[in-house]
């Protein structure tokens, strides 16, 4: 199997920092996520829609993520945790 150049990996990771849900673009700093850390996406998208949107980034970074529907800060959305 050919080795993927480091520059290509970095370019792919930069590309995956941006995710669009229902026409709203979110910037996610995947490289700053430590085990157990989380972020909240204020959105009306379902957990499954968010999971689908984040699946490729989680795979590329080698992260296992957990998602839950939440109401925080008076807004409906999805919280995403990085799991061990």
C-alpha positions in Angstrom: 0.0 0.0 0.0 1.5 3.4 -1.0 2.4 5.9 1.7 0.2 9.0 1.7 2.3 12.2 1.8 2.1 14.2 5.0 1.0 17.3 3.1 -2.0 15.5 1.7 -3.0 14.4 5.2 -2.7 17.9 6.5 -4.7 19.3 3.6 -7.5 16.7 4.2 -7.6 17.6 7.9 -7.9 21.3 7.1 -10.7 20.5 4.7 -12.6 18.5 7.4 -12.5 21.4 9.9 -15.5 22.9 8.2 -18.9 21.2 8.3 -22.2 22.5 7.0 -25.5 21.5 8.6 -28.8 23.0 7.2 -26.9 25.7 5.4 -24.9 26.8 8.5 -21.1 26.3 8.4 -19.4 25.3 11.6 -15.6 25.4 12.2 -14.4 22.5 14.3 -10.8 22.4 15.6 -10.4 18.6 15.7 -6.7 18.8 16.5 -7.4 20.6 19.8 -9.8 18.0 21.1 -8.4 16.0 24.0 -10.0 12.8 25.3 -13.3 13.6 27.0 -13.6 17.1 25.6 -16.7 18.2 23.8 -18.3 20.9 21.7 -21.9 22.0 21.2 -23.4 22.6 17.7 -26.6 24.7 17.9 -28.6 23.1 15.1 -32.0 21.6 14.3 -30.2 18.7 12.6 -30.8 15.3 14.1 -28.1 13.3 15.8 -27.9 11.0 12.8 -27.5 13.9 10.4 -24.7 15.4 12.5 -23.0 11.9 12.9 -23.1 11.5 9.1 -21.6 15.0 8.6 -18.8 14.3 11.1 -18.1 10.7 10.2 -15.2 11.3 7.8 -13.4 13.8 10.1 -13.6 11.3 13.0 -12.2 8.6 10.8 -9.4 10.7 9.5 -8.4 11.8 13.0 -8.9 8.4 14.5 -11.4 9.6 17.0 -14.4 7.8 18.5 -17.2 10.3 19.1 -20.4 10.2 21.0 -23.3 12.5 20.1 -26.4 13.5 22.1 -29.3 15.8 21.5 -29.2 18.6 24.0 -30.8 21.9 24.9 -28.0 24.3 26.1 -27.8 28.0 26.4 -31.5 28.2 25.5 -30.9 26.5 22.1 -31.5 23.1 20.7 -28.5 21.2 19.3 -26.1 18.3 19.5 -23.2 17.9 21.8 -20.2 15.9 20.5 -17.7 14.2 22.8 -14.4 12.7 22.0 -14.3 9.3 23.6 -11.4 7.0 24.5 
